[in-house]
Amino acid sequence: VVVEEVRCLPTCPAKGLTSFCYDRTCTKYVLCFDGTPVLRQCSDGLQYNAQTDRCDYPQYVDCVDNLCVRQNNPAAIVYIASKSLCDKYFVCVDGLPQVRNCTRGLQYNAATTSCDFASKVNCTVETLQRNILPYAKAPPRSAGIVCPAEGTHFYAHKNRQESYYYC
């Protein structure tokens, strides 16, 4: 008998628009609008980036949820280096990544699966610098849609398949 894993959508804030990672996957996220959660999927090849609140290329996302095996063998613990910080790493516990930080001044060494002096560690995180830099928002433009006076409404973006308007 195959028992299908049942995951519940989280409780969303009563007001506003927010989004966050969906448990145990790098490609899905939960979009909350006025208390209603909606499970969304990033386009093929993209992962949800909680820092920028959008789908992005995997090399720019620090997601390890899909790298943890469901049942760990205590004799073969799985460690995963962070892609965003040299002093951060993850330990897989029961299939879920648990974040760990090295002591100040040390960095995670993937070769030894332990924290070590920076001179002994080959850590490069420059690929994530793109998301750290602030980006300028374009001035608002008219979308050419008319929002009803009442209720919540979503409208597809004309040119960008992954975007939408909400009223």
N, C-alpha and C positions, 0 to 999 in steps of 0.2 A: 504494500500500500504506500503510495506516495502522498505525503502530507505537504500541501502547498503552504509556503510561508505567507502569513497574513500580516501585512503592515498597515497600520492606521495612519491616516493623514493627521497632522498635528492640529492643535487648536490655534487659530489665528487671532491676532488682535481685532477687536470689534470695529475699529476705524482705520482707514488708510490702506496703502498698498505696500506690501513687503514681500520679500522672497528669501528662501534659504535652501540649503542642501537637503536632498531627500536621503534618508538613511540607507546606507550600504550601496550606494551607487555614485559614480562621478558624472553621469550623463543626465540625471534627472534632478529636478528641483521643484519646490512647492511655491506656488504663487498665491499669496493671500490678498484678498480684496474685501474690505469691510467684513471680516470675520469668516469669509468663505475660502477654504483651501482648494486649490486646483493643482493637480499633478501635471507637470510639464516635462517635455523631453527636449534636450538639445539636439540640434541637427547632427547628422552622421559625422563622426570624427571630432566633435567638439565636446567639452566638458564644462560643467557649471563652475564658475569662479565666484566663490562667496565674497571675496575681497572687492570685486568690481561689480558684483550683482548681475552678471550676464554670462552667456556661454562663450568659451574661448578655446584656443588651441591647447592641447594637453601640456605642452612644454611651458605654458604660462599659468598653469593651474596647480596648486599644491594639494591635490586630491589623492589619497591612498586607499580609500574605502574598498576599491575593487582589487587591491593587491593582497589583502588579508584573507587567508584561508579560513573556512568556516570553523573547523575544529583543529586547534593547534595541538601539536605533539610537544609535551613539556620538554622533551629531549632535543627538540629542534625549533626553538622559538624564532619567530619571524620578526626581523627588525627592518625598518624602512627609513631611509634618510629623507629629510624634508627637502623640497625643491626651492623653498623660499628663504630659509634661515639655516646657517651652518651649525648653530648650536641647538637645533631642534631635530627630533627624530620621533618615530612611531614604533610602538610595540604592539603586535597583534595579540589580542586576548579574546578568545572565543569568537574569532572572526571579525572583531571590531578593532580599529586602530585607536590606541591610547597615546596621546601626545606626551612626550617627555622632553625636558630641557636639560642641557648640560650645565654644569656649574659655571659660573661667570668666568670668562677667559678661556674656556675649553670649547672644542667643536666636536661634532659627531664624526667618528671615523668608521665608514662603512666596511672597510677591510677588517677591522678588529671588532666591529659591532660594540664599540664603547666610546666614551668621550676621551679626547686626547688633546695634546697641545696643538695649536694651529699650525706650527711648523711641520708637524707629522701628518697633517690632514690635507687631502687634495679636494677642497670644497670650492665650488664655483656656483654662484647663484645669479650671475649677471643676466641670464636668460629671463629672469622674472622682473628685471628693472623696468620693463615696459609698463607693468601694472602699478608700479610704485610712483611713477611720475604723474603729477596732476595733469588732467586734460582739460582743455578749454571747452566749455559748452557753447554750442552755436546759439545765437539769439532765436527765440521762438518764432516759428512761422505758422501760417494758417494751414491746417491740414485739409481744408475743404470739406469737413464733415459738420453736421449739425447735431449737437447733443440734445437729447430729450430733457425736459425740465425735471423729470423724476426718474428714479431707478438707476441701476448700474448697467452700462452698455459697453461692449468691446467691439471695436471695428478693426479689420485687417489693414495693415499698412499697404499702400499702393505699390511700393517698390521693394520693400524689405520683408521677405517671407517670415523672418524670425521676430518681427516687431508688430506692434498693434497700438491702437489708441484706446483709451478708456475714458468714459464720461461718468 
